[in-house]
Structure formats: structure tokens, C-alpha cells
């Protein structure tokens, strides 16, 4: 930072604002929110009109073919799997086994098909865009000989590092962010669809850590084998689309996932996508700020 440029505190404030904007895009598109009717391309998931331009047809077209979709196992089977995990007496996996399971989930996420065609920025936005092709890129691919870059949460975590540096450089923002993360992560009505008195903690944890996995963040104390046990391919595809390509989400994507869940529960999942993505982005940014300062 040059002397006449921003201070580090101002930079952190800008980072927090931009990270919120990025993460909110996932929540907005994930919940099907679009512009008001008097704006171009406006309103929520309305039927496509033949008179609309190709940009809107890109948005409403299917993002994945029916051949890639798989039938959901349903809430009852998901609850059985969560119960087995809770009652499991298996030994804790070794550090090496945890790493292999993380890499397996990472490889599988890279193999999920990229949804639809990327819509072109609107005329009022394009003048601010320097690179129209800029987008999310998978951290690894199966068969790749190069070691994938991995952000180890045990070396730089929100609780031990991000929280304190955020509070230090942007007064009280760490407390506010921490409350948001905790609320989204722990929020539960103990229901799944019409079933009550359900402990959903394992399911919520799998979603949170899977989102971080999409961004190359590994939590050494988590068994990533649970991700494959609790999150089906269709749900993983939805999470990846909302988190990495939110502008390509379609109504069909929303309707074809978590079919037995209530809409309020789907919104809760989208809240977790928002906050987990926000936390992941801040971890990278705040680590960079810390490295600059040391």
C-alpha cells in the first residue's frame, strides 16, 4: 500500500464489503430473486417469453441435462445415515486418511458438470467488467499430476486468526461476522420436511465444509467421508452452482433438489451457502493482509 493510498484498515473494510457482495449473489440467485418487474430481465423465475433476448434465455435454460440427474434417496434414508454416523464406533481416521478423503471429495466436485451457458453482463454492467471470462476454476482435476493448492484451516482459521485480525483492523466487525457465521451454522428447528425432533447437525456440518472444500479449504479435524454419505450428487451440484456459478442457476435446479424439504429449509441451506462462502473468502483475504503486515 502506498503512503497516499488506502490504509490497511480501509482495505479490510473494502474487502468485507466486496466479500459480502459476492456471497449475497449466491443467496439471491439461490432463492430465485431477480429484478423487479420494471427492470430489465425482472422478477422471480417467471416463464420464459419467446420475445425475450438470449441473455434471459440463458438464465432460464436447464443448467444440467436430465441424464446427469439422480433420484434422491429421501429424508428417511438421510436420517438413517445421520443416525449411523452418530452411533458409529469406528476408529477416528488418521491424518493421512482424512487428507485422502478430502482430496476424493475435491476430485468429485471438479467432475460435476459446469452449469449452462454463462449469461453476458447487461449493458449497464459491462462497462465495469475488465474480463468477461473471469469465473470460478476448480482447484484440481482427476489425473492431474500437480498437487492441488490447499488452504489448511489448522494453519489459518477464522476462530484463531481471522476473527482477531478483522476486529483489530475494522473495529467490532469480527464480532458481527462471528455472530452471523454462528447463527447460520447452528440454526435449526430440529425438522426435516414433515419430520420433527431431528438432529440436523451432521447434515449442516457436511454442507458447510463441502462449500469450503470447493474453495480449497481443508479442516483437519473433519472426516470428509461424511460429505459423500450425507450429500447426494444432485445436492452437491446445486451447492456448487449456487456457490460458484450463481448467475447460471435455474428454477429447475431449485425444484430438483431437496424435494421433501420445506421451502424455509431450502432458504436455510442457502443462508449456509452465503455465510460459508463469505467466511472462506475472508479467510483468504485476511491471511493475505496478515502476510502483508508481517
N, C-alpha and C positions, 0 to 999 in steps of 0.2 A: 504494500500500500504506500503510495507516495504521500509526502507530507501534506500536500494541498488536496489530496483525495479524501475518501471516507475514512473515518476511524474504524477500528475493529468492532466496536460496539454497534456502529451504524451498519456495518457489513452483516453482523449477526442478525440485526433486526430485518434487513432486506432478505436474508436467507430464510428466516422464519416466514415472512410474508410469501415469498415465492414457493416455498415448500407447501404451505397451506393451499395456495392456488392449484398446484399440481395435484395434491391429494384430493382436494374438493372436486376436481374434474372427474375423478373416479366415482365419488359418491353421487354426483349429479347425474352422470350418464348411467351409472348402475341402477339408479332409481327411476330412470326414464324421463328425467326432467329436461325439457328443451325450452327454447324461447317462447315468449308469449305470442298469441295469435297474430299480433300486429307487427311482428318481427319476421325477417326472412327465415324460412325453414321452421317456423314456430309451431309449437305445442307438443304435447306429450304423446309419443308413439301413435300418432294418428295414421290411418290407412294411407298408403302412398297414392298420389294422384298422377295420372299419365302426363299431366301438364307441367309437373314439377321438373326442375333440372336434374342433371345427373348427380350433382353433389348430394341431394337429398335421397336419391335412389340408392346411392352408396350406403347411406346410413340405414335405410330400411331393408336392404337386401340381406339374405342369410349370410352369417359370418362363417358358418361351417356346414358342411354337407350332412345329409341325414345318414350317410354311410359311416360317418365318424362318431355318431351319437350312440350311446349305450343305454339300455334301460336301467333306471335307478333301482337300487335294492330296497328302498323304502325305509321309513323311520324305525319300524320294528327291528329290522336286521341291524341297522345302525346302532340302536340302543343295546342290542345283544353284544355287538363288538365292543362298545364302550364298557359294558359290564365285565366282559372277559379281560379287557386291559386293566381294569381296576382291581380285579381279583387275581390277576396273573401272579404266579410265584416264580416266574423266570428270573434268572440272574440278570443284574444290570449289564448291558452291553459294554464292552471295553471301549476305550477311546478310539481305537482303530476301527472297531465295528461301527461306532457312531459316525465316524467320518465317511465310511463306505456307504452307509445308509443315506447320509446327506447327499453324497455325490450321485447315488442312484436316483433320488428324487429330483435332483438338479438336471440329470440327463433326461429323465422322463418329461420334465417340464419343457425342455428345449424341443422335444419331439411333438409337442402339441402344435397343431396347425395354426399358422398365423391367420387371424380372422379377417375375412373380407378384403375389400379394397380401401386404402386409406383415403378418406374424403379430402379434397383440396380445400385449403383455407379460404374463407369468404373474402370478398373484395376488400372489406373494411379491415381485415386482419392481415392479409398477405403483405401489405407494405411494411409490417413489423417483423416479418419472417425472413431470416437470413438463409436458412437451409430447410427447404420443404421436405427433404428426405430424412431429416433427423428423427429418429424414433428409438424405441427400446430394442436392444440387441441381447440375445441370450448369452449368458455367461459361459456356457460350454455346450458342446455338441458331442454326441456319441461317436467314438472313433477318433476324436481329436487328441493328438499326441501331446499338445501343450497343456500344462497344468492350469486349471481354471483359477482365476483370481478369487480368493475367498476372504471375506471380511469376518474375522474371528471376534465374536461378541465377548469372549472372555478377555480379549486384549483391549477392547474399547466398547463399553456398554453404555446404555442410557443411564442406568442407576448409578454406576460408579464414575462415569466420566461426563457424558453428555449433559446430564441434569445440572451438575455443578458449574460447568463452563458456560452453559446458557444463562444461568442465574447470575453468574459473575459479570458477564458482558452485556446482559439485557435484563435489567432488574425485574425479578419476580416471574419472568416468562417461563423459567424452568418449573416453578410450582404450578403454573396454569397448564402447561403442557402435560406435566405428570398427572394431574387430575384428569385431563382428557383421556390420556392413554389408559389409566387405571379404570376409568368408567367404562370405556368401550370394551376393554379386555375382560372385566369382571361382571358386566351387566348380564343378568339372566332373570327370567321369570319362571325358571325351572319347568319349561314346557318345550315340547317338540310337536308341532301340529296340534292335534287334539289330545295328546298325551300329557299328563301333568306329573309333578314331582319327579322331574328328570334332572340328573346331574349332567349338565352340558359342558363342564369344564374341559374335558379331553377334546371334545369337538372344537370348542372355541380356541384352545391352545394350538390344535393342528392347523386351523385356518391362519392364525397369527404368524406361526413360524413358517408356514408354507409361503406366505407373502414375502417374508424376509428372505427365504431361500431363493425366490425369484430374483431378488436383488443381490444375490451372492453373499448373504449374511448367514453365518452358521452359529448356532447356540450349542456350545459343547455339552451342556447338561440336558439336552433334549434328545429323545430317541426318535429319529425321523422315520423309523419304521411305522410309527403310528399314523403318519400322514397318509401312507398308502392303505392303511387299514380303515381309516375313517373318511377320507376324501375320495370320492369316485372320480373317474376321468372327466365326466361331464362337469362336475363342480370345479375341478382343477382348471378346466378350460374356461369356465365362466370367471373364476378368480383371476386367471392370467389376463383375460380380455379386459376386465374392469380395471385391473391394476396397471397393466402395461399398454393397452390399446383402448382406452375408454371411449374414444370417439368412434370406434368401429362396432360398438355394442348394438345389438338389435333386440327388438321385443321378443323375438323367438328365443334368443339366448336366455332372457329373463324367465320366460314361460317354461322353458325346457329343463330348468334346474330347480332342485329342492321343491318338487311339485307338491309334496304333502305338507310343506311348511306354510305357516301363515305369512301374509304379506309383511306384517310387522316384524316377523323373524327374518325375512329376507332383507328388510331395511337394516336390521341389527347387523347382519353379516356385512352389508355394505358399509356400515359405520366402522366395523373392524377393519375392512379393507382400507378405508380412509386413514384411520389412525395408525395402522401398522405400516402403511406406505409412508405416511408423514414421519413416523419415527425412524424408519430406515433411511430416508433421505437426509434427515437431520443428523443421523449418526455419521454418514459420510462427510457431510459439510462441516460439522463441528470438529470432527477429527482433523480435517484439513486446516481449520482455523487454529487448533491446538498445535499442530505441527509447524504452522507459520510462526506462532508465538514462541516456540522453544528453539 
